[in-house]
Amino acid sequence: MKDLLLNYARYNLWANKRICDFLLQVEEEKLNREIVSSFSGIKKTCAHVLGAETVWVMRLHGTSPSSSPAKYEEMPMSEIAKLWLDKSQEIINYVESKTEHELAEMLSYKNIAGQAFTNSIRDIMQHVANHGTYHRGQIISMLRQVGYTKLFDTDYITFCREQ
């Protein structure tokens, strides 16, 4: 199980890097353009994923924040990208530091609204990877809506083929 979770964590960083590298070339106006989606724009979606990864890492280390750690959507895309990739690397480091037994342990935490939950660390790690995949798909769709048609693949199988 650890090898699979580590592969998912590495995939998450790989896919986030592909997104970030591309977004650093996109005009600020397009990053901030209002688009109907879960979050109302490309940059806001990136800020959400960064915030979610940050909160999950905090929970994994025993802290349950009651609000987002920062106003990421107000930062320039270059700063969001750096922090996002750093946080994705922290997730890899976390999985690497744990044993199979530790990854199967249950973790109690609170969500931002203060509701208590308990999940296994391995389920949390899989959620983090799936959450990123979901929102990266939205980012790709939003990029198409602002005029980018020649995009790139962030599928897990593509990551596996490149390893």
Stockholm file with secondary structure:
# STOCKHOLM 1.0

chainA/1-163         MKDLLLNYARYNLWANKRICDFLLQVEEEKLNREIVSSFSGIKKTCAHVLGAETVWVMRLHGTSPSSSPAKYEEMPMSEIAKLWLDKSQEIINYVESKTEHELAEMLSYKNIAGQAFTNSIRDIMQHVANHGTYHRGQIISMLRQVGYTKLFDTDYITFCREQ
#=GR chainA/1-163 SS CHHHHHHHHHHHHHHHHHHHHHHTTSCHHHHHCCCSSSSSSHHHHHHHHHHHHHHHHHHHTTCCCSSCSSCGGGSCHHHHHHHHHHHHHHHHHHHHHSCHHHHHSEEEEECTTCCEEEEEHHHHHHHHHHHHHHHHHHHHHHHHHTTCCSCCCCCHHHHHHHC
#=GC SS_cons         CHHHHHHHHHHHHHHHHHHHHHHTTSCHHHHHCCCSSSSSSHHHHHHHHHHHHHHHHHHHTTCCCSSCSSCGGGSCHHHHHHHHHHHHHHHHHHHHHSCHHHHHSEEEEECTTCCEEEEEHHHHHHHHHHHHHHHHHHHHHHHHHTTCCSCCCCCHHHHHHHC
//
